[in-house]
Amino acid sequence: MMIRGLYVHIPFCSYKCPYCDFTSLVRSPVGFEDYTAFLLREAELYRDLNIRLETLYLGGGTPTLLSPGQIGALIDELGSIFDLSGLKEVTVECNPETYRFGEFRELLRAGVNRLSLGVQSFSEEGLKRLGREHGVQESLEAYIHARDAGFENVSIDIIYGYPGQRVEDIEIELESIGELNPDHVSAYMLTPHENTPMGMKILGGELEIPEEETLGDIYDRLWKGLKGLGYERYEVSNWAKGGKECKHNLLYWTMEEFLGLGVSAWGFFGGRRYGNTKNVMSYVKALSEGKKPLQSEVLLNEEDLFEEELMLRLRLKWGLGEEDMELIPERLRGFFEIKGGRLGIREEYMLLSNEIITEVLLYNSDRNSTEVRNG
């Protein structure tokens, strides 16, 4: 198969959000220039693979702590290692406080054609509760500057289910989304991780997130509001207009091969899933010795591949075919619908998708085990 996607992790941040469990560095022992040099060393180790990239995604961290010139230089250098002639989508994650009109224009000239703005909330109270350091005005200005600079594909991230959020608070998000009209919206439910300050407080009872019923009402208003604004859901947490689905993330969800570079990045090709070390000094040390900075590498067998593809496709709105209904236990079939020969979880049950997917996977695992025993 051909590798069509590349993810590059830029771990630098100006501050650490209290809910974030991604690998990010506020005070890094490795500078921007040195880190990008090691990224290119890592890329060289994969030069001989069958790679013709269609998507490139720079995530973090905060990639826009790098200047547009640095990002452009990185893309150019990657182009000397991999075939970028078929590149269709180049996404950069951006915190609202980092770039303005001039930087956005330079970023566009550098070859970036899609922005993912980490707004998280259009409510000052929401931003405060999430521990974000930017304000609503900075988000609005960043969006307007990006559009004025010429970006025709802009996504906005929001978080719901944070401590103290009420059902009516989601109206603020929907109102702002309606006024700005981004091409894509990613809405993620806050997940308390025990290795984060906010997660520890929530799990320890110091902070309260919305109760299950309230969370259900928040989510219900969110998806209905986005649908009313003309957005089509295509994945559990993602909505798009006019065919502006994220091409890169669709590679993940359809089990296409992709490469990941950088600290904590992961990739999948040749039936193998690998993950890089999360420690930046271990990353540098491995590459200094000419080794891949791997923390894990797993060769997936046929059953693993089936289960993983099933799990990922269940996240998509219409990820399965009508004939795949046999994979769904009868007691769960009411949670699904068929449209145009495609099968997916009903909109109103998407908040339960993790539980539904887990049950479907267990059902198929048990069924496969029975078939093997009876084989």
SVG drawing of the C-alpha trace seen along z (x, -y; Angstrom):
<svg xmlns="http://www.w3.org/2000/svg" viewBox="-35 -42 60 69">
<polyline fill="none" stroke="black" stroke-width="0.4" points="0.0,0.0 0.9,-3.6 1.4,-6.0 -0.7,-9.1 -0.8,-11.0 1.9,-12.5 1.4,-13.8 4.1,-16.0 4.0,-16.7 5.3,-20.1 5.3,-19.9 6.0,-23.5 3.5,-25.5 3.6,-28.9 1.6,-27.5 0.1,-24.1 -3.7,-23.9 -4.9,-22.2 -7.0,-19.6 -4.5,-18.6 -2.7,-15.3 -1.0,-15.6 2.8,-15.8 3.6,-19.5 6.6,-21.4 6.5,-24.9 10.2,-24.9 11.9,-22.7 15.5,-21.6 15.5,-21.5 14.9,-24.7 12.7,-25.1 15.5,-24.9 17.1,-21.9 13.8,-20.1 12.9,-20.6 16.3,-19.3 15.7,-16.1 12.3,-15.8 14.0,-15.8 16.5,-13.2 13.6,-11.0 11.9,-11.6 15.1,-10.4 14.7,-7.0 11.5,-6.5 12.7,-7.8 12.6,-4.4 9.0,-3.7 6.3,-4.0 5.2,-7.5 3.2,-9.9 1.5,-12.4 -1.9,-13.8 -2.3,-15.2 0.1,-16.8 -1.0,-17.7 1.1,-19.8 -0.3,-19.3 0.8,-19.9 1.4,-21.5 1.2,-24.8 2.7,-24.6 2.2,-28.3 4.8,-29.1 7.0,-28.5 7.1,-31.4 5.4,-31.0 8.9,-31.0 10.0,-28.1 6.9,-26.1 7.4,-26.9 11.0,-25.8 10.0,-22.5 7.4,-21.8 10.1,-22.5 12.6,-20.2 10.0,-17.4 9.4,-17.9 13.0,-17.0 12.5,-13.7 8.9,-12.7 6.8,-13.1 4.5,-16.1 3.4,-16.6 0.0,-15.1 -0.6,-17.2 -4.2,-18.2 -4.5,-19.3 -2.0,-20.9 -3.4,-21.6 -1.8,-23.6 -3.2,-23.8 -3.2,-27.3 -3.9,-28.9 -5.9,-32.2 -3.3,-34.4 -0.3,-33.3 -0.9,-34.7 -2.5,-37.7 -3.2,-38.8 0.5,-39.1 1.5,-35.7 -1.6,-34.0 -0.8,-35.4 2.7,-34.2 1.5,-30.8 -0.8,-30.5 2.1,-31.4 4.1,-28.6 1.7,-26.1 -0.7,-25.7 -4.3,-25.6 -6.2,-24.5 -6.3,-26.0 -7.6,-24.4 -8.2,-27.1 -8.2,-26.0 -10.9,-28.4 -12.4,-25.9 -15.1,-28.3 -16.7,-31.6 -17.6,-32.3 -15.2,-34.3 -16.5,-32.2 -15.9,-29.0 -12.3,-30.0 -11.7,-30.8 -13.1,-27.5 -10.9,-25.7 -7.8,-27.6 -7.2,-29.1 -5.1,-32.3 -6.6,-33.8 -9.9,-35.7 -12.9,-35.6 -11.9,-38.7 -8.5,-37.1 -10.4,-34.1 -12.7,-36.4 -9.8,-38.4 -7.7,-35.3 -10.6,-33.9 -11.3,-37.2 -7.6,-37.7 -7.2,-34.2 -10.2,-34.7 -8.9,-38.1 -5.5,-36.5 -7.2,-34.1 -7.8,-30.9 -10.8,-29.1 -10.8,-26.1 -10.9,-27.0 -11.9,-24.6 -12.8,-25.6 -12.4,-23.4 -14.7,-23.7 -14.9,-21.8 -18.1,-20.9 -18.8,-19.3 -16.3,-21.4 -16.8,-22.2 -19.8,-24.4 -21.1,-24.4 -24.9,-24.7 -27.1,-23.7 -27.8,-27.3 -24.1,-28.0 -23.9,-26.0 -26.1,-28.7 -23.1,-31.1 -21.0,-28.6 -23.7,-28.0 -24.4,-31.8 -20.7,-32.5 -20.3,-29.6 -23.4,-30.7 -22.0,-34.3 -18.5,-33.2 -19.5,-30.3 -16.4,-28.1 -16.0,-25.3 -15.6,-22.7 -16.3,-22.2 -14.7,-19.8 -16.5,-19.5 -14.9,-17.4 -16.3,-16.4 -13.9,-17.1 -12.2,-14.0 -10.7,-14.1 -7.2,-12.6 -5.6,-11.7 -2.2,-13.0 -3.6,-16.6 -4.3,-19.2 -7.9,-19.6 -8.4,-15.8 -7.0,-15.2 -9.4,-17.9 -12.4,-16.4 -11.6,-12.8 -10.8,-13.9 -14.1,-15.7 -12.8,-19.2 -14.3,-20.2 -17.7,-19.0 -18.4,-18.4 -22.0,-18.3 -24.1,-15.3 -25.0,-12.7 -28.5,-14.1 -27.2,-17.6 -24.4,-16.5 -26.9,-14.7 -29.0,-17.9 -25.9,-19.9 -24.9,-17.4 -28.5,-17.2 -28.6,-21.0 -25.1,-21.0 -25.7,-18.5 -29.2,-19.8 -27.8,-23.4 -25.0,-22.5 -27.4,-20.6 -29.6,-23.7 -26.6,-25.7 -26.0,-23.4 -23.3,-21.3 -23.2,-17.5 -21.7,-15.2 -19.3,-12.8 -17.6,-11.5 -18.4,-11.3 -16.8,-14.7 -16.6,-16.3 -19.0,-18.3 -18.3,-19.9 -20.0,-22.0 -19.6,-21.7 -17.3,-18.7 -14.8,-20.3 -14.3,-17.1 -10.7,-16.8 -9.1,-14.5 -6.2,-13.7 -8.3,-12.5 -10.4,-10.4 -7.2,-8.4 -7.1,-7.4 -10.8,-6.4 -10.7,-4.4 -7.5,-2.5 -5.3,-4.0 -1.6,-4.0 0.1,-7.1 3.4,-8.2 3.9,-10.1 7.0,-12.1 8.0,-13.8 7.8,-13.3 4.8,-11.1 3.7,-10.8 2.3,-7.5 1.8,-5.9 0.5,-2.8 1.8,-1.1 2.5,2.5 0.2,3.8 2.3,2.3 1.3,-0.4 4.1,-2.3 4.4,-5.1 7.3,-7.4 8.8,-8.2 7.1,-11.0 10.4,-12.2 12.1,-14.8 15.6,-14.0 15.0,-10.3 13.8,-11.3 16.9,-13.4 19.2,-10.6 17.7,-7.9 18.0,-10.1 21.5,-11.2 22.4,-7.5 20.6,-7.0 17.8,-5.0 14.0,-5.4 12.7,-7.0 10.2,-4.2 8.5,-3.6 6.2,-0.9 5.7,1.1 3.0,3.8 2.4,6.1 -1.4,6.4 -2.8,9.8 -5.9,10.4 -8.2,10.3 -6.6,7.1 -6.9,5.4 -10.6,6.4 -11.4,5.1 -9.5,1.9 -11.1,1.1 -14.6,1.9 -13.9,-0.4 -12.8,-3.3 -15.5,-2.9 -18.1,-2.9 -16.9,-6.4 -17.9,-7.6 -21.5,-8.6 -21.8,-6.2 -18.7,-4.1 -20.3,-0.7 -22.3,0.9 -25.9,2.1 -24.6,5.6 -22.6,5.1 -25.7,5.1 -24.8,8.7 -21.9,7.4 -24.3,5.6 -25.9,7.6 -29.7,7.5 -30.1,5.7 -28.2,2.7 -29.6,2.5 -32.1,-0.2 -29.2,-2.5 -28.3,-2.3 -29.9,-3.5 -29.4,-2.8 -29.3,-5.5 -28.3,-5.1 -27.0,-1.6 -24.7,-2.9 -25.0,-2.0 -24.2,-4.2 -25.1,-5.1 -28.2,-7.3 -27.4,-11.0 -29.3,-11.1 -27.2,-8.2 -23.7,-9.5 -23.0,-10.5 -23.2,-6.8 -20.9,-5.9 -18.0,-4.7 -20.3,-2.3 -22.0,-1.1 -18.7,-0.5 -17.3,1.4 -20.4,3.7 -20.1,4.3 -16.4,5.1 -17.1,7.6 -19.9,9.2 -17.7,9.8 -14.7,10.9 -17.0,13.5 -18.4,14.5 -15.0,15.0 -13.8,17.0 -16.9,19.3 -16.2,19.7 -12.6,20.7 -13.6,23.2 -16.2,24.7 -13.9,24.5"/>
</svg>
